[in-house]
Amino acid sequence: MYKKLNDLGFVIGIFFIIISLILIIGGFVSAALCYKLNFYTGFSFLVFGIFMALFNRNNHKKEEV
């Protein structure tokens, strides 16, 4: 687990996932239409964060072998 935290791509992925969850929850909670941008931005951050975390994990396994 600590080896993953030393890898910058994994940390960036986790950061974007956390920020996206905050934005998505804010998009659902707010009633105003202008805050729906938070939902769409959060969803795109979530996709990017998952991509960074998974892409980095697969790349890290290749280096160990």
C-alpha positions as CSV (number, residue, x, y, z in Angstrom):
1,M,0.0,0.0,0.0
2,Y,2.8,2.5,0.9
3,K,4.5,1.8,-2.5
4,K,1.4,3.0,-4.2
5,L,1.4,6.2,-2.2
6,N,4.9,6.9,-3.5
7,D,3.6,6.8,-7.1
8,L,2.4,10.2,-8.3
9,G,-0.2,8.8,-10.7
10,F,-2.0,6.9,-8.0
11,V,-2.1,9.8,-5.6
12,I,-3.4,12.1,-8.4
13,G,-6.1,9.5,-9.2
14,I,-7.2,9.4,-5.5
15,F,-7.2,13.2,-5.3
16,F,-9.5,13.5,-8.3
17,I,-11.8,10.7,-7.0
18,I,-12.2,12.5,-3.7
19,I,-12.8,15.9,-5.3
20,S,-15.3,14.4,-7.7
21,L,-17.3,12.8,-4.9
22,I,-17.5,16.2,-3.2
23,L,-18.7,17.8,-6.4
24,I,-21.2,15.1,-7.2
25,I,-22.7,15.2,-3.7
26,G,-22.9,19.0,-4.0
27,G,-24.6,18.6,-7.4
28,F,-27.3,16.3,-5.9
29,V,-27.9,18.4,-2.8
30,S,-28.2,21.8,-4.4
31,A,-31.6,22.7,-5.9
32,A,-30.4,25.5,-8.2
33,L,-29.9,24.6,-11.9
34,C,-26.6,26.5,-12.1
35,Y,-25.1,24.1,-9.6
36,K,-25.6,21.1,-11.9
37,L,-22.3,22.1,-13.4
38,N,-20.8,20.6,-10.2
39,F,-22.4,17.3,-11.0
40,Y,-21.0,17.2,-14.6
41,T,-17.6,18.4,-13.6
42,G,-17.5,15.8,-10.7
43,F,-18.5,13.0,-13.1
44,S,-15.7,13.9,-15.5
45,F,-13.2,14.2,-12.6
46,L,-14.4,10.8,-11.4
47,V,-13.7,9.2,-14.8
48,F,-10.3,10.8,-14.9
49,G,-9.4,9.8,-11.4
50,I,-10.4,6.1,-12.0
51,F,-8.4,6.1,-15.2
52,M,-5.3,7.5,-13.5
53,A,-5.6,5.0,-10.6
54,L,-6.2,2.0,-12.8
55,F,-3.7,2.9,-15.6
56,N,-1.1,3.5,-13.0
57,R,-1.8,0.2,-11.3
58,N,-1.4,-1.8,-14.5
59,N,1.8,0.0,-15.3
60,H,3.2,-0.7,-11.9
61,K,2.6,-4.4,-12.2
62,K,4.6,-4.5,-15.5
63,E,7.6,-2.9,-13.8
64,E,7.6,-5.5,-11.0
65,V,7.7,-8.5,-13.4
